[in-house]
Amino acid sequence: MISEVSPLLPTTYDVAWTVVAVATLAFAVVALVSVARRASLMSSSAVALWCLLILVVPVVGPVMWFVAGKRARPATVS
């Protein structure tokens, strides 16, 4: 029997993985923009480490930034 599946239409898991990949990329971009907005309040090494963490560990890095990094109080210089 001949299958009625069109080779031009993606299967369900292809669509699901594409949605997961796009959502992960969007989450990382939002986290990087958030780091960039707070960059003036942090040291350059802290900004570099957060950006590296967000890029190297795509899901855990942005979650860590939104949970711990944004809440950290910037050091005041007196």
N, C-alpha and C positions, 0 to 999 in steps of 0.2 A: 504494500500500500504506500502511496506517495504522501509525504508529509505536507501539510498545508501551511507550514511556517515560512514566512517571507524572510529571505536572508538580509533584506534591507532594513528591517525593523529590529531594534535591539531587544534582547530578552529582558525580563524583569530584573534579574540580578545585575545586568549591565547598567540599567537605569538606577538601581539602588546604590551601587558602588560609585556611580558618577555623582549622585546627590551627596553621599558621604564625603567624597573627595572635595567637592566644591564647598561644602559646609566647613570642612576642616581648614581649607585654604582661607575662606572668609573669616573664620575665627582667628586665625593667625594674623591676618592683615589688620583686623580690628585691634588686636592686642599690640601689634607693632605701632599703630597710630596712637594708641593710648600711651605707650612708652614714650613716643616722640613728643607728645604733648606735655609730659611730665619731665622731660629731659633737663630742663633748666633747673629743676629742683633736686636733681641727683648728680652724682659724680659721673664723669665720662666713663669710668671703668664699670660702674653699676649699670649704666645704660647699655654698654657693649655686652655685658654678661647677660642681661635680660633679653636683649635682641638675639644673642647666640642661643640662649635656652629656648626661646620661642621658635626659632628656625630649626634647631636640631631635634627637639622633642615636640613634634607638631601639635599634639593634643594636650599633653601634660604641661608643657611650657606656658601656653596661654591661660590655662586653668590656674596654674601657680601664680601668674602675674595678677589675675583678677582677684584671687583669694588673698595672697600675701603681699605682693609687690605694690599694689595701689594703696594699701592700708598703711604701709610703712611711712612713718613721719620723716620728712627730710631733716637732715642735721642742720641746725642753725649755726651760722658763723657769727661769733661775737667779737 
